[in-house]
Amino acid sequence: MEPLSEHQLLILWVQLALLLGVARGLGGLMRRVGQPAVIGELAAGLVLGPSLLGRLAPELYAWIFPADPVQSGLILAVAWVGVALLLVVTGFETDLALLSRLGRTSAFVSAGSLLVPLALGVGLGVLLPEMLLGEEATRTTFALFMGIALAISALPVVAKILMEMGLMRRDIGQVTIAAAMANDLIGWLLLGIVSGLAAGGGFDAVGLATTVAAVAGLLVVGLTLGQRVIDAALRVARQRGDRMVRPLTVVVLAMLITGALTQAIGVEAVLGAFIAGILVGRSRYQREDVTRAITGMTNAFFAPVFFATAGLFVDLGLLLEGQAWLWALVVIAVAAIAKLGGSFLGARLGGMRASEGLAIGVGLNARGALEIVVATVALGLGVLNQTSYTIVVVMAMVTSMMAPPLLRRLLRDLEASPAEAARLEREAMLQSSVIAGTRTALLPTRGGRNSIVAARILHRSLQPDASVALLTIHGPGEEAAARAERAVAQARGIFHERAVERIDRPSEDPAATIRDEAALGYGLVALGLTEGFTGSEALSSVLARTIAGCTAPMLLVKHGEGLDPEVPLEMRRVLVPIAGTRLAQAAQEIGYTLADSLDADVDVLHVVNRPDRSDPATPVTSSLAVASRVLRQADDLAARFGCVVTPLTRVGPSLGQEVLAAASERESELVVMGAEARVNDDGLFLGHGVEYVLEHARQTVAVVVFPAEDGE
């Protein structure tokens, strides 16, 4: 192997600098005029390629982009890394759970928007002239690639438009995204299969069946064993405390390995990268900052270079030769009409309004980035030639440019139904909540009474789609392991309606094990308190060290007198002390969710803390005015959770005493409070009022505890 010359390296750096600079500049310009950045990035290739620079300054063009296979291979290698990373990012955005929950409407839209363009694209591929076929193409492979080119939609472009318009969570947005996901997922599978078919040199039934089986097997193994491997690797990366380098390495390795596997079975590596992105995006151990870093790196460098490189192979002058321009218009027209018509037909069959069907069809018409990947793959396989490649890229650019202004116009005045408006309001509430939107909770359990009650309260406090991880920690010996199994079996019975993960950790240091597990991304950790709680100093060493060092919010539970842990919760009245702080809001969110689940009444109590009631320095009227404002805020928050609350105000020297007095008067069965875990020279301290209530309450008590640095 000969080393690269100094001149070859110089040319590579010049190419990268020019491609990136022009692509980013034109991409920013396109965004300013309301177009996707990818349009400008593709245009960079047109400016620097044979379409413009090659005609205006042929000698300069020949120096920057010489006809040297090694030099071309260098820039194409960087571009293909960009393709792979782009598909990883697309995989992040692909929600298989959403696809599995497709309703009648989404299923019809997905089928119509995929099958109609696919069929018309294949038909068009049969009719297009021989002049558009690549050197390695058969009529079958060419027609199949044209079908895929017309069927696919650009999920990132569609998602970006919907996000910019605030429509991502609207019903029409969800249907559009679900259909785009289905289009892309099936489109990439078809691309992988057809790529294998093209590489095989013709139709081979056995080879095709083998390729399909290999792709299906890879998907099955990826979504099962592969998911566990990805989860384990990302988990280890988080356990090591590395915020960026190790998790990034895991993602890139996953992309390279799955890409190599798909390439090895005769399918393009981009499909493997797409699968890797889905697996990483599904893992709860993936850090949001790592996802943002990969997305940022891709959008800042690799994707612009790839799109600009793709534009280098487009020679618009080829459209002026013969009837190429006419066939380009035919391809664009068929592509737009097929996607619009298929989507509209599916939407109408699914019961949507005509205006909604048109809007969905316009949105799914944006083919953008992924269309370029399809065209690049086909060009690399020799299925497309330079002219047909140019036509497909121009079609992608035109349909992507049409979508944003038309979609904005169609959706500008689209009103939500009452049911949809209520759903959107609740989703917005959960999105802005302190703790109610928790997606994954952790329950360390040994099966004690407080742990069982904690499990019941946690189950009722979480949203229906939230999952729970059951953590058992035990020492050596069969008896300890058997006790852990009994605790898990008991908890599984409580959480039978939701997804449950079992985690077993033999350990001599339970506190450290709980803290380490909690740091892996859980939104809430539930713990049963020590029996006979008499203040923080009476906590077991394990609980005290766990609470003091835990970086995730915790839900501490102490069961009330006469409460049978073996019986499902039945509470008629819940009391929530409030103070207008973030801690109090978290307690309200838990209390309101519980009350809604249990069909219980809620009292919200604001205590005006007056050490000396007769002290004129603090007028009662001023304090009561503050209480009134806090209670109004609590009432507004309760309404967002679908609850009606009874406001209470008490004036007294002790928060804890007033809370218990109100609980006794109102016959409350559950008290929910917020606290901050403070660690001082005397150990852990949760606050005088909270500790007083935990020590003296006859009612069941649940305390939401935040780490000191996160509290108020």
Secondary structure, 3 states (H helix, E strand, C coil): CCCCCHHHHHHHHHHHHHHHHHHHHHHHHHHHCCCCHHHHHHHHHHHHCCCCHHHHCHHHHHHHCCCCHHHHHHHHHHHHHHHHHHHHHHHHCCCHHHHHCCCHHHHHHHHHHHHHHHHHHHHHHHHCCHHHECCCCCHHHHHHHHHHHHHCCCHHHHHHHHHHCCCCCCHHHHHHHHHHHHHHHHHHHHHHHHHHHHHCCCCCHHHHHHHHHHHHHHHHHHHHHHHHHHHHHHHHHHHCCCCCHHHHHHHHHHHHHHHHHHHHCCCCHHHHHHHHHHHHHHCCCCCHHHHHHHHHHHHHHHHHHHHHHHHHCCCHHHHHCCCHHHHHHHHHHHHHHHHHHHHHHHHHHCCCCHHHHHHHHHHHCCCHHHHHHHHHHHHHCCCECHHHHHHHHHHHHHHHHHHHHHHHHHHCCCCCCHHHHHHHHHHHHHHCCCCCCCCEEEEECCCCHHHHHHHHHHHHHCCCCCEEEEEEEECCCHHHHHHHHHHHHHHHHHCCCCCEEEEEEECCCHHHHHHHHHCCCCCEEEEECCCCCCCHHHCCHHHHHHHHHCCCCEEEEECCCCCCCCCCCCCCEEEEECCCCHHHHHHHHHHHHHHHHHCCEEEEEEEEECCCCCCCCCCHHHHHHHHHHHHHHHHHHHHHCCCCEEEEEEEECCHHHHHHHHHHHHCCCEEEEEEEEEEECCEEECCHHHHHHHHHCCCEEEEEEEEHHHCC
